[in-house]
């Protein structure tokens, strides 16, 4: 599989996805393959978000690490929401009620928030790239950040 500009460790660190923090699932929530696939899916989504910029981004050269990180986060959380919703079962025994998979709503809200940020920033980046290409502008003094 191609190597993304963000690593599995970057995503895990951002999401605090580590066994000691996931006491109910006794491990990490997402596999390395889940995270790698999310990187590909998010860049595919970026490539179809209007406006077009005349070239297609790939996992290996996607230049905006933070944008990719929040997109991957939104993608993973939205997927987890589907899993939580489809496996939700509340039960009770001897007066104790247990709902061990009742996080669908919070995952949906968080995932949608990150995904909206990803979409908004993606559009702004693409508009800026198009304006610079059209006007042959000097570009921002901030540049696009360091090359990793």
C-alpha positions as CSV (number, residue, x, y, z in Angstrom):
1,X,0.0,0.0,0.0
2,X,1.1,3.5,-0.7
3,X,2.7,5.6,2.1
4,X,0.7,8.6,3.2
5,X,2.1,11.9,4.4
6,X,0.5,11.2,7.8
7,X,1.2,7.9,9.6
8,X,-0.9,5.5,11.4
9,X,0.9,6.7,14.6
10,X,-0.1,10.3,13.8
11,X,-3.8,9.4,13.5
12,X,-3.6,7.2,16.7
13,X,-1.9,10.0,18.6
14,X,-4.6,12.6,17.5
15,X,-7.5,10.2,18.4
16,X,-5.8,8.9,21.5
17,X,-6.4,5.4,20.1
18,X,-4.3,3.3,22.4
19,X,-5.1,0.2,24.4
20,X,-4.8,1.9,27.8
21,X,-7.3,4.5,26.8
22,X,-9.8,2.0,25.3
23,X,-10.8,0.1,28.4
24,X,-14.1,-1.2,27.0
25,X,-12.6,-2.6,23.8
26,X,-9.3,-3.8,25.2
27,X,-7.2,-2.7,22.3
28,X,-7.1,-0.1,19.6
29,X,-10.4,0.9,17.9
30,X,-9.0,1.0,14.3
31,X,-6.6,-1.3,12.6
32,X,-3.6,0.0,10.6
33,X,-5.5,-1.2,7.5
34,X,-8.6,0.9,8.5
35,X,-6.4,4.0,8.9
36,X,-4.5,3.4,5.6
37,X,-7.8,2.9,3.7
38,X,-9.3,6.0,5.3
39,X,-6.3,8.0,4.0
40,X,-7.1,6.8,0.5
41,X,-10.8,7.4,0.8
42,X,-10.3,10.9,2.1
43,X,-7.9,11.9,-0.7
44,X,-10.4,10.4,-3.2
45,X,-13.1,12.6,-1.7
46,X,-10.7,15.6,-1.9
47,X,-10.2,15.0,-5.6
48,X,-13.9,15.2,-6.4
49,X,-14.7,18.2,-4.2
50,X,-15.3,21.2,-6.5
51,X,-13.7,23.3,-7.8
52,X,-11.4,21.1,-9.8
53,X,-7.7,22.2,-9.7
54,X,-6.4,20.5,-12.8
55,X,-4.5,17.7,-11.1
56,X,-5.3,14.7,-8.9
57,X,-3.8,14.3,-5.5
58,X,-2.4,10.9,-4.4
59,X,-1.6,9.5,-1.0
60,X,2.1,9.9,-1.5
61,X,2.1,13.6,-2.3
62,X,-0.9,15.1,-0.6
63,X,0.6,18.3,0.7
64,X,-1.7,19.2,3.6
65,X,-1.1,17.0,6.6
66,X,-3.6,18.7,8.9
67,X,-6.3,18.6,6.3
68,X,-5.7,14.9,5.7
69,X,-5.7,14.3,9.5
70,X,-9.1,15.9,10.1
71,X,-10.5,14.2,7.0
72,X,-9.3,10.8,8.2
73,X,-10.6,11.5,11.7
74,X,-14.1,12.4,10.4
75,X,-14.1,9.4,8.0
76,X,-13.2,6.9,10.8
77,X,-15.6,8.4,13.3
78,X,-18.5,8.3,10.8
79,X,-17.7,4.7,10.0
80,X,-17.5,3.8,13.7
81,X,-21.0,5.4,14.1
82,X,-22.4,3.0,11.6
83,X,-20.9,0.1,13.4
84,X,-22.1,1.3,16.8
85,X,-25.6,1.9,15.5
86,X,-25.9,-1.5,13.9
87,X,-24.6,-3.3,16.9
88,X,-26.4,-1.4,19.6
89,X,-28.3,-3.5,22.1
90,X,-29.4,-2.3,25.5
91,X,-30.2,-5.0,28.0
92,X,-30.8,-5.4,31.7
93,X,-30.3,-8.1,34.2
94,X,-31.1,-8.1,37.9
95,X,-31.8,-4.4,37.9
96,X,-28.6,-3.4,36.1
97,X,-29.0,-1.9,32.7
98,X,-26.1,-2.1,30.2
99,X,-25.7,-0.3,26.9
100,X,-22.2,-1.2,25.8
101,X,-22.5,0.1,22.2
102,X,-24.5,3.3,22.6
103,X,-21.9,5.7,21.2
104,X,-23.4,6.0,17.7
105,X,-24.8,9.5,18.3
106,X,-21.6,11.0,19.7
107,X,-19.5,9.3,17.0
108,X,-21.9,10.7,14.3
109,X,-21.7,14.2,15.8
110,X,-17.9,14.2,16.1
111,X,-17.4,12.6,12.7
112,X,-19.7,15.1,11.0
113,X,-18.0,18.0,12.7
114,X,-14.5,16.9,11.5
115,X,-15.9,16.0,8.0
116,X,-17.5,19.5,7.7
117,X,-14.2,21.1,8.7
118,X,-12.4,18.9,6.1
119,X,-14.9,19.9,3.3
120,X,-14.8,23.6,4.2
121,X,-11.0,23.7,4.3
122,X,-10.7,21.6,1.1
123,X,-12.9,24.1,-0.8
124,X,-10.9,27.1,0.5
125,X,-7.6,25.5,-0.5
126,X,-8.9,24.6,-4.0
127,X,-10.3,28.1,-4.5
128,X,-7.0,29.6,-3.5
129,X,-5.1,27.3,-5.8
130,X,-7.4,28.2,-8.7
131,X,-7.1,31.9,-8.1
132,X,-3.3,31.6,-8.0
133,X,-3.3,29.6,-11.2
134,X,-5.6,32.0,-13.0
135,X,-3.8,35.2,-11.9
136,X,-0.3,33.8,-11.8
137,X,-0.2,35.4,-8.4
138,X,2.8,35.5,-6.2
139,X,1.0,33.4,-3.6
140,X,0.8,33.9,0.1
141,X,3.8,34.8,2.2
142,X,2.7,31.9,4.4
143,X,3.2,29.4,1.6
144,X,1.8,25.9,1.9
145,X,4.0,24.9,4.8
146,X,7.0,22.7,5.0
147,X,7.5,19.8,2.7
148,X,7.6,16.5,4.7
